[in-house]
């Protein structure tokens, strides 16, 4: 449903426009002052604003100029209306960014045509901005491992369909990247991709986030709000961490998926949408079903096309490619070109177990670049202690008790130095050693002060 704001100091004009536009199934709000109009704009996202030039508290063209200067991409298309229109006024309004100019007395046919065209212009502008944002965020699925190649092939096969997708994988493994890649290669690629993290929204608000609300149904919030299902109409809706939804919300999502219809909170009438849903979870949903935490019927609705994203530890051959991709990306961002990484540093990264998966690797590379702004190449010594400790050998990898004891001592000392933020004196005190004794121990175990 499209949202229109009418701003005119004549009550009969406001009433006439409200009646006409509501008959065309638009959602309409109105006010007679510029100050209240600006307050409404802050609370609700309007597609079109019908703005009179003559207002009791402000000049309409001043209001238009202020709207155009707002630091948001979601500004309404503004149609200027006036009973004292001149060519000069119309030209000035156009230069300030007005979509069109209507003279009073308004004609029904002309008004509806202009409003319809303004809505279409707003839709195209919003989609263009969203495409640019998604293009900037989108990266290819990097890697030459069997798992990465299989994911790319599965996306090519399944993306062009309208089947719902359920993506399984640990946190940080790249589930959102897979969802965006599916959308980019789908028949809906020219429409919007809308994301909702179900774990990040409190249970009391997730229903309004999904379906929106009308008539000030949420205390303290704006008069109305479009939910993610409505905003994703014609495109793709990505429900991240869907396993964290409450059973009550799951029931409503199930109905929306079955009927492609839903009723916003506080609304009387249901609305229809055309949405492809991609869901993702880091939970084992079959176990959640057995525990009574997830609806079995919703699981089967979502799990039409299952995707499994393997953790980074299961495709370590992709780590060199991912690392160099991140180095190039962050190098450009921080004005550093041709930052390379030593092979022994790559080997250390490959032996780390990566509990945070690709996201952890990406964050680590950014941190290393920030902390070493002058280094032309990332060396093993630049990598954090966490990586050094995380590559420790297992007990069965040692041939003698002496080797195992040395490895344990090395890891333990590194851990204490890390806890003391690199302060050797404080670490020695924590370990119950003299500082000189700790330095000797570090030399014996091959721990450099830089490390």
C-alpha positions as CSV (number, residue, x, y, z in Angstrom):
1,X,0.0,0.0,0.0
2,X,1.3,3.4,-0.9
3,X,1.4,6.2,1.6
4,X,0.4,9.8,0.8
5,X,0.6,13.0,2.9
6,X,-1.7,15.9,2.1
7,X,-0.5,19.3,3.4
8,X,-3.1,22.1,2.8
9,X,-4.5,24.8,5.1
10,X,-8.0,24.4,3.5
11,X,-9.9,21.7,5.4
12,X,-12.3,21.1,2.5
13,X,-9.4,20.5,0.1
14,X,-7.8,18.1,2.6
15,X,-11.1,16.2,3.0
16,X,-11.7,16.0,-0.7
17,X,-8.2,14.7,-1.5
18,X,-8.4,12.1,1.4
19,X,-11.7,10.7,0.0
20,X,-10.5,10.6,-3.6
21,X,-7.1,8.9,-2.7
22,X,-8.6,6.4,-0.2
23,X,-11.0,5.3,-2.9
24,X,-7.9,4.4,-5.0
25,X,-6.7,2.3,-2.0
26,X,-4.0,4.7,-0.9
27,X,-3.1,5.2,2.8
28,X,-3.6,9.0,3.4
29,X,-2.7,11.3,6.2
30,X,-3.2,15.1,6.2
31,X,-2.3,18.3,8.1
32,X,-2.9,22.0,7.7
33,X,0.6,23.2,8.8
34,X,4.2,22.9,7.7
35,X,5.5,22.2,11.2
36,X,3.2,19.2,11.7
37,X,4.0,17.9,8.2
38,X,7.7,17.9,9.0
39,X,7.0,16.0,12.2
40,X,4.9,13.4,10.3
41,X,7.7,13.0,7.8
42,X,10.1,12.1,10.6
43,X,7.8,9.4,11.9
44,X,6.4,7.8,8.7
45,X,7.9,7.0,5.3
46,X,5.6,8.6,2.7
47,X,5.8,7.9,-1.0
48,X,4.1,11.2,-2.2
49,X,3.5,14.5,-0.5
50,X,0.8,16.9,-1.9
51,X,2.1,20.3,-0.6
52,X,0.2,23.6,-0.8
53,X,2.4,26.7,-1.4
54,X,0.4,28.9,1.0
55,X,0.5,27.6,4.5
56,X,-0.2,29.6,7.7
57,X,3.3,29.0,9.3
58,X,5.7,28.5,6.4
59,X,6.0,29.0,2.7
60,X,5.5,25.7,0.9
61,X,8.6,26.2,-1.3
62,X,10.7,26.6,1.8
63,X,9.3,23.3,3.1
64,X,10.1,21.7,-0.2
65,X,13.7,22.9,0.0
66,X,14.0,21.6,3.5
67,X,12.6,18.2,2.5
68,X,15.1,17.9,-0.3
69,X,18.0,18.7,2.0
70,X,17.1,15.9,4.5
71,X,19.9,13.4,4.9
72,X,17.9,10.4,3.9
73,X,17.4,8.4,0.7
74,X,13.7,7.8,1.5
75,X,12.3,11.3,0.8
76,X,8.8,11.5,-0.7
77,X,8.1,12.8,-4.2
78,X,6.6,16.3,-3.7
79,X,3.7,17.6,-5.8
80,X,3.1,21.3,-5.3
81,X,-0.5,22.6,-5.4
82,X,-1.5,26.2,-5.5
83,X,-4.5,28.4,-6.2
84,X,-2.3,31.3,-7.3
85,X,0.1,29.5,-9.7
86,X,2.4,31.3,-12.1
87,X,4.9,30.0,-14.5
88,X,7.7,31.6,-12.4
89,X,6.4,29.7,-9.3
90,X,6.2,26.4,-11.2
91,X,9.7,26.8,-12.6
92,X,11.1,27.6,-9.1
93,X,9.3,24.6,-7.6
94,X,10.7,22.3,-10.3
95,X,14.3,23.6,-9.7
96,X,13.8,22.9,-6.0
97,X,13.0,19.2,-6.8
98,X,9.2,19.1,-7.1
99,X,7.8,16.2,-9.1
100,X,5.0,18.2,-10.6
101,X,2.8,21.3,-10.1
102,X,-1.0,21.2,-9.8
103,X,-3.2,24.3,-10.0
104,X,-6.5,24.8,-8.0
105,X,-9.3,24.0,-8.6
106,X,-7.9,20.5,-8.7
107,X,-9.4,18.1,-11.3
108,X,-9.9,14.4,-10.3
109,X,-8.4,12.9,-13.4
110,X,-5.3,15.1,-13.5
111,X,-4.6,14.7,-9.7
112,X,-4.8,10.9,-9.8
113,X,-2.5,10.7,-12.9
114,X,0.1,12.9,-11.3
115,X,0.0,10.9,-8.0
116,X,0.3,7.6,-9.8
117,X,3.3,8.8,-11.8
118,X,4.9,10.2,-8.7
119,X,4.5,6.8,-6.9
120,X,6.1,5.0,-9.8
121,X,9.0,7.5,-9.9
122,X,9.5,7.0,-6.1
123,X,9.5,3.2,-6.5
124,X,12.1,3.4,-9.3
125,X,14.3,5.8,-7.3
126,X,14.1,3.6,-4.2
127,X,14.9,0.4,-6.1
128,X,17.8,2.1,-7.9
129,X,19.3,3.2,-4.6
130,X,18.7,-0.3,-3.1
131,X,20.4,-1.9,-6.2
132,X,23.4,0.3,-5.8
133,X,23.7,-0.5,-2.1
134,X,23.4,-4.2,-2.7
135,X,25.9,-4.1,-5.5
136,X,28.4,-2.4,-3.2
137,X,27.8,-5.1,-0.5
138,X,27.8,-8.0,-2.8
139,X,31.0,-10.1,-3.3
140,X,31.4,-13.4,-5.2
141,X,31.6,-16.6,-3.3
142,X,35.4,-16.9,-3.0
143,X,37.2,-20.2,-3.0
144,X,38.3,-23.2,-5.1
145,X,37.5,-25.8,-2.6
146,X,35.0,-28.6,-3.5
147,X,32.5,-26.9,-1.1
148,X,32.8,-23.5,-2.6
149,X,32.4,-24.9,-6.2
150,X,29.4,-26.9,-5.1
151,X,27.7,-23.8,-3.6
152,X,28.2,-21.8,-6.8
153,X,26.8,-24.6,-8.9
154,X,23.8,-25.0,-6.6
155,X,23.1,-21.3,-6.7
156,X,23.2,-21.3,-10.5
157,X,20.7,-24.2,-10.6
158,X,18.3,-23.0,-7.9
159,X,18.4,-19.2,-8.0
160,X,16.2,-18.8,-11.2
161,X,13.3,-20.7,-9.5
162,X,10.8,-19.2,-7.1
163,X,11.3,-22.0,-4.6
164,X,11.8,-21.1,-0.9
165,X,15.3,-21.6,0.4
166,X,16.5,-22.6,3.8
167,X,20.2,-22.0,4.5
168,X,22.0,-23.9,7.3
169,X,25.4,-23.0,8.7
170,X,27.3,-21.7,11.7
171,X,27.4,-18.1,12.6
172,X,29.8,-16.1,10.4
173,X,29.9,-18.8,7.7
174,X,28.4,-16.6,5.0
175,X,24.7,-17.4,5.0
176,X,23.7,-13.8,4.1
177,X,26.2,-13.8,1.3
178,X,24.5,-17.0,-0.1
179,X,21.1,-15.4,0.2
180,X,22.2,-12.3,-1.7
181,X,23.9,-14.4,-4.4
182,X,20.6,-16.3,-4.9
183,X,18.7,-13.1,-5.2
184,X,21.2,-11.6,-7.6
185,X,20.8,-14.6,-10.0
186,X,17.0,-14.9,-9.6
187,X,14.2,-13.7,-11.7
188,X,13.6,-11.0,-9.0
189,X,17.1,-9.6,-9.3
190,X,15.8,-6.2,-10.4
191,X,13.5,-5.9,-7.3
192,X,14.4,-5.3,-3.7
193,X,16.2,-7.6,-1.3
194,X,14.9,-7.0,2.3
195,X,16.6,-8.5,5.3
196,X,15.3,-9.1,8.9
197,X,17.4,-10.6,11.6
198,X,14.9,-12.5,13.7
199,X,17.3,-12.9,16.6
200,X,17.9,-9.1,16.9
201,X,14.2,-8.1,17.3
202,X,12.5,-8.4,20.7
203,X,9.6,-10.9,20.6
204,X,7.1,-8.1,21.4
205,X,8.1,-6.2,18.2
206,X,8.9,-8.9,15.6
207,X,5.3,-9.2,14.4
208,X,5.1,-5.5,13.7
209,X,8.6,-5.7,12.0
210,X,7.3,-8.5,9.7
211,X,3.8,-7.3,8.9
212,X,3.9,-3.6,9.8
213,X,1.1,-1.8,11.7
214,X,-1.6,0.8,11.1
215,X,-3.6,3.4,13.2
216,X,-0.9,3.9,15.8
217,X,-1.1,0.3,16.9
218,X,2.4,0.5,18.6
219,X,2.4,2.9,21.6
220,X,5.1,5.5,21.2
221,X,5.8,4.7,17.6
222,X,4.8,6.5,14.4
223,X,1.2,6.4,13.1
224,X,1.9,3.5,10.7
225,X,4.8,1.4,9.5
226,X,5.4,-0.9,6.6
227,X,6.7,-4.3,7.6
228,X,9.4,-6.3,5.8
229,X,6.8,-8.5,3.9
230,X,5.3,-5.3,2.4
231,X,8.6,-3.7,1.6
232,X,9.8,-6.9,-0.1
233,X,6.7,-7.2,-2.4
234,X,7.9,-8.4,-5.8
235,X,11.4,-9.1,-4.4
236,X,13.1,-11.3,-1.9
237,X,12.7,-11.4,1.9
238,X,15.7,-12.8,3.8
239,X,14.7,-14.1,7.3
240,X,18.0,-14.5,9.1
241,X,18.2,-16.7,12.3
242,X,14.6,-17.9,11.7
243,X,15.0,-20.5,14.4
244,X,14.8,-17.7,17.0
245,X,11.2,-16.8,16.2
246,X,8.6,-17.5,18.8
247,X,5.9,-20.1,18.1
248,X,3.3,-17.4,17.9
249,X,5.2,-15.5,15.2
250,X,5.9,-18.8,13.4
251,X,2.2,-19.5,13.0
252,X,1.6,-16.1,11.4
253,X,4.6,-16.5,9.1
254,X,3.3,-19.9,8.1
255,X,-0.1,-18.4,7.1
256,X,1.6,-15.5,5.2
257,X,3.7,-18.0,3.2
258,X,0.7,-20.2,2.4
259,X,-1.6,-17.4,1.3
260,X,0.9,-14.6,0.4
261,X,-1.5,-12.5,2.4
262,X,-1.3,-10.9,5.9
263,X,-3.0,-8.3,8.0
264,X,-0.8,-5.5,9.5
265,X,-1.1,-5.0,13.3
266,X,-4.1,-2.8,13.9
267,X,-5.4,-3.0,10.4
268,X,-8.9,-4.3,9.3
269,X,-8.1,-5.5,5.8
270,X,-5.5,-8.0,4.7
271,X,-3.1,-7.2,1.9
272,X,-1.6,-9.5,-0.7
273,X,2.1,-9.6,-1.6
274,X,4.4,-11.6,-4.0
275,X,7.5,-12.4,-2.0
276,X,10.2,-15.1,-2.3
277,X,11.4,-16.1,1.2
278,X,14.9,-17.2,1.9
279,X,15.5,-18.2,5.5
280,X,18.7,-19.0,7.4
281,X,19.6,-20.6,10.7
282,X,22.6,-21.7,12.8
283,X,20.4,-24.1,14.7
284,X,19.5,-27.7,14.0
285,X,15.8,-27.2,13.3
286,X,15.0,-30.9,13.4
287,X,16.3,-30.9,17.0
288,X,14.3,-27.7,17.7
289,X,11.2,-29.4,16.3
290,X,11.7,-32.4,18.7
291,X,12.0,-30.0,21.6
292,X,8.8,-28.2,20.6
293,X,10.6,-24.9,19.8
294,X,9.9,-24.9,16.0
295,X,6.9,-25.8,14.0
296,X,7.3,-28.8,11.8
297,X,4.9,-27.5,9.2
298,X,6.8,-24.2,8.9
299,X,10.1,-26.2,8.5
300,X,8.7,-28.0,5.5
301,X,7.4,-24.8,4.0
302,X,10.8,-23.2,4.2
303,X,12.9,-26.2,3.4
304,X,12.0,-26.5,-0.3
305,X,15.6,-25.9,-1.4
306,X,18.1,-26.6,1.4
307,X,21.6,-25.1,1.3
308,X,24.4,-26.1,3.7
309,X,27.2,-23.6,4.1
310,X,30.3,-25.5,5.5
311,X,32.4,-23.8,8.3
312,X,35.7,-22.3,7.3
313,X,37.6,-25.1,9.1
314,X,36.2,-27.6,6.6
315,X,37.5,-25.6,3.6
316,X,40.8,-24.3,4.7
317,X,42.2,-24.4,1.2
318,X,40.1,-21.3,0.6
319,X,41.8,-19.3,3.3
320,X,44.6,-17.9,1.1
321,X,42.1,-16.6,-1.5
322,X,39.8,-15.1,1.1
323,X,42.7,-13.5,3.0
324,X,44.0,-11.8,-0.1
325,X,40.5,-10.7,-1.1
326,X,40.1,-9.0,2.3
327,X,43.5,-7.5,2.1
328,X,42.7,-5.9,-1.3
329,X,39.3,-4.7,-0.1
330,X,40.5,-3.1,3.2
331,X,43.7,-1.9,1.5
332,X,41.5,0.2,-0.9
333,X,39.3,1.4,2.0
334,X,42.3,2.5,4.1
335,X,44.3,4.0,1.2
336,X,46.9,1.2,1.1
337,X,47.7,-0.5,-2.2
338,X,49.4,-3.8,-2.8
339,X,49.5,-5.1,0.8
340,X,50.6,-8.7,0.7
341,X,50.9,-11.4,3.2
342,X,53.8,-13.8,3.9
343,X,53.4,-17.5,3.2
344,X,54.3,-18.5,6.8
345,X,51.5,-16.2,8.0
346,X,49.1,-17.9,5.6
347,X,50.1,-21.3,6.9
348,X,49.4,-20.1,10.5
349,X,46.0,-18.9,9.4
350,X,45.3,-22.2,7.8
351,X,46.0,-24.1,11.0
352,X,43.7,-22.0,13.2
353,X,40.3,-23.5,13.9
354,X,38.2,-20.3,13.1
355,X,35.2,-20.7,15.5
356,X,33.9,-17.4,14.0
357,X,34.3,-18.6,10.4
358,X,34.7,-16.2,7.5
359,X,33.4,-13.2,9.5
360,X,36.2,-13.8,12.1
361,X,38.8,-14.0,9.3
362,X,37.5,-10.8,7.7
363,X,37.6,-8.9,11.1
364,X,41.1,-10.2,11.9
365,X,42.5,-9.0,8.5
366,X,41.0,-5.5,9.0
367,X,42.4,-5.4,12.6
368,X,45.9,-6.4,11.5
369,X,45.9,-3.7,8.7
370,X,44.7,-1.0,11.2
371,X,47.3,-1.9,13.8
372,X,50.2,-2.1,11.4
373,X,49.7,0.9,9.1
374,X,53.4,1.0,7.9
375,X,53.9,-2.7,7.2
376,X,54.3,-3.3,3.5
377,X,53.6,-7.0,4.1
378,X,51.7,-8.8,6.8
379,X,54.1,-11.1,8.6
380,X,53.5,-14.0,11.0
381,X,54.5,-11.7,13.9
382,X,51.7,-9.3,13.0
383,X,49.0,-11.9,13.6
384,X,47.3,-11.8,17.1
385,X,48.2,-14.2,19.9
386,X,44.8,-15.7,19.6
387,X,45.8,-17.3,16.2
388,X,49.2,-18.4,17.6
389,X,47.5,-20.1,20.6
390,X,44.7,-21.5,18.5
391,X,47.2,-23.5,16.3
392,X,48.6,-25.5,19.2
393,X,49.2,-29.2,18.6
394,X,47.1,-31.9,20.2
395,X,48.6,-34.2,22.8
396,X,49.0,-37.0,20.4
397,X,51.1,-34.8,18.1
398,X,54.0,-34.7,20.7
399,X,56.6,-37.5,20.8
400,X,58.0,-36.7,24.3
401,X,56.7,-35.3,27.6
402,X,59.3,-32.5,27.3
403,X,57.8,-31.3,24.0
404,X,54.3,-31.4,25.4
405,X,55.3,-29.5,28.6
406,X,57.1,-26.8,26.5
407,X,54.1,-26.3,24.3
408,X,51.8,-26.0,27.3
409,X,54.2,-23.5,29.0
410,X,54.4,-21.4,25.8
411,X,50.6,-21.3,25.4
412,X,50.1,-20.4,29.0
413,X,52.7,-17.6,29.0
414,X,51.2,-16.2,25.8
415,X,47.7,-16.3,27.3
416,X,48.9,-14.4,30.5
417,X,50.7,-11.8,28.4
418,X,47.6,-11.4,26.3
419,X,45.5,-10.9,29.4
420,X,47.9,-8.2,30.6
421,X,47.7,-6.5,27.2
422,X,51.4,-7.1,26.4
423,X,52.7,-5.7,29.8
424,X,55.6,-8.1,30.6
425,X,56.0,-6.8,34.1
426,X,52.4,-7.3,35.0
427,X,52.4,-10.8,33.3
428,X,55.5,-11.8,35.3
429,X,53.7,-10.7,38.5
430,X,50.6,-12.7,37.5
431,X,52.8,-15.8,36.8
432,X,54.7,-15.4,40.1
433,X,58.0,-14.9,38.3
434,X,60.7,-12.3,38.3
435,X,60.6,-10.2,35.1
436,X,64.1,-11.3,34.2
437,X,63.1,-14.9,34.7
438,X,60.1,-14.5,32.5
439,X,62.3,-13.0,29.7
440,X,64.7,-16.0,29.9
441,X,61.7,-18.3,29.8
442,X,60.3,-16.5,26.8
443,X,63.7,-16.8,25.0
444,X,63.9,-20.5,25.8
445,X,60.4,-21.1,24.4
446,X,60.9,-19.0,21.3
447,X,58.5,-16.2,22.3
448,X,59.7,-12.9,20.9
449,X,58.8,-9.6,22.7
450,X,57.1,-8.4,19.5
451,X,55.0,-11.5,19.5
